[in-house]
């Protein structure tokens, strides 16, 4: 099922929590040192508590009003012009990235860090899909699982092959015109709309140029080129409602090209600033963008 509504807020909180304990952990034990079992158990316990807490919160806010039944599936592959699928991949990618950094920070070797840390986003989202599968209000989505797996594979594959992330997944948001028409579905305040309204969300593949062209001395280490995907005109998951109270608008996809910054490559010494940049690495920097959508090409001075 969709990653929208209150669920995205839980994923974002999980990302911030993992970033926090990863940064706190990195201040004590640098990467590639001897395995510190005490800190490994501590970090694993913190992860388990964070995941259990978000599962409990999701149940209270999402599942408790629906009865449980036999495990079943639901085909939502055409919902929200696949924006929710890209959101699943992004969440799986970024939680896996932070999980890997945590395991490396306690001295676990690369292979086991990828297994136990890099796949934690996929593990977590698989649990959500299983909960969907037993809820009569929802259903297990194969499309979601493919997206979850793709996000984890993007991180694990790059880290295994190159020992770094050449391509990162990111998120950005700017308010859309459509949330006021359906505040129950798209949010009735700014925070809810950032989490619910797919019309205002953009998901990005951000490519580090220095990694592709290491011999180019003029390129700074932190400069990226980002390719974005968004959608607009959506007042419902599968189709727009009819009626005089709703505008009759076309649903369409949007594609973007924009410069970006890899915040993790910006050299800073402050541990607090490093933590802030670790969280910011999930967010695409506002910048000029070339947009292709609805048969038109537009140059946006700033796209969020």
HELIX and SHEET records of a PDB file:
HELIX    1   1 UNK A    6  UNK A   26  1                                  21    
HELIX    2   2 UNK A   37  UNK A   58  1                                  22    
HELIX    3   3 UNK A   59  UNK A   63  3                                   5    
HELIX    4   4 UNK A   79  UNK A   82  5                                   4    
HELIX    5   5 UNK A   83  UNK A  105  1                                  23    
HELIX    6   6 UNK A  110  UNK A  113  1                                   4    
HELIX    7   7 UNK A  114  UNK A  118  3                                   5    
HELIX    8   8 UNK A  120  UNK A  134  1                                  15    
HELIX    9   9 UNK A  142  UNK A  162  1                                  21    
HELIX   10  10 UNK A  179  UNK A  182  5                                   4    
HELIX   11  11 UNK A  183  UNK A  186  1                                   4    
HELIX   12  12 UNK A  190  UNK A  196  1                                   7    
HELIX   13  13 UNK A  198  UNK A  200  5                                   3    
HELIX   14  14 UNK A  209  UNK A  212  1                                   4    
HELIX   15  15 UNK A  263  UNK A  265  5                                   3    
HELIX   16  16 UNK A  271  UNK A  280  1                                  10    
SHEET    1   A 6 UNK A 167  UNK A 173  0                                        
SHEET    2   A 6 UNK A 201  UNK A 208 -1                                        
SHEET    3   A 6 UNK A 223  UNK A 232 -1                                        
SHEET    4   A 6 UNK A 252  UNK A 261 -1                                        
SHEET    5   A 6 UNK A 287  UNK A 293 -1                                        
SHEET    6   A 6 UNK A 296  UNK A 303 -1                                        
END                                                                             
